[in-house]
Amino acid sequence: MEVMILLWIVCAGLSYMVARDRAPSKAGLAAALGFLLGPIGVLISFFLKEPAER
């Protein structure tokens, strides 16, 4: 059980690091998704993008 909790915390950190580079304004959302959804949240954070500049 402790391993699963550790995995979910690592997923939150990984999601945060991915979103920090790709969509800095959504890094908090990505960390929450990583914590709540685990590995699926990490995959979702890869698809987060910032809106295009005009």
C-alpha atoms as one frame of an Amber mdcrd trajectory, in Angstrom:
protein
   0.000   0.000   0.000   2.830   2.387   0.810   4.308   1.803  -2.642   1.071
   2.910  -4.310   0.957   6.111  -2.264   4.566   6.834  -3.174   3.803   6.169
  -6.850   0.895   8.635  -6.783   3.087  11.325  -5.191   5.802  10.730  -7.793
   3.181  11.021 -10.542   2.087  14.376  -9.140   5.666  15.645  -9.226   6.250
  14.316 -12.714   3.053  15.929 -13.982   4.121  19.219 -12.435   7.541  19.077
 -14.099   6.056  18.276 -17.509   3.494  21.075 -17.300   6.046  23.561 -15.953
   7.829  23.414 -19.318   4.807  23.043 -21.601   2.114  25.156 -19.901   3.430
  27.016 -16.826   0.062  28.532 -15.953  -1.479  25.056 -15.712   1.234  23.441
 -13.578  -0.983  23.343 -10.493  -3.760  21.660 -12.439  -1.305  19.111 -13.804
   0.014  18.323 -10.320  -3.525  17.800  -9.076  -4.313  15.539 -12.034  -1.147
  13.556 -11.422  -2.020  13.120  -7.765  -5.651  12.196  -8.372  -5.252  10.047
 -11.478  -1.692   8.758 -11.127  -0.062   7.673 -14.398  -3.121   8.717 -16.402
  -2.717  12.251 -15.040   0.887  12.282 -16.254  -0.291  11.391 -19.752  -2.938
  14.117 -19.644  -0.341  16.691 -18.601   1.588  16.012 -21.819  -1.391  17.350
 -23.759  -1.737  20.623 -21.820  -0.664  23.635 -23.874  -0.618  27.364 -23.520
  -2.868  29.311 -25.892  -1.053  30.554 -28.982   0.195  34.152 -28.905  -1.406
  36.497 -31.418
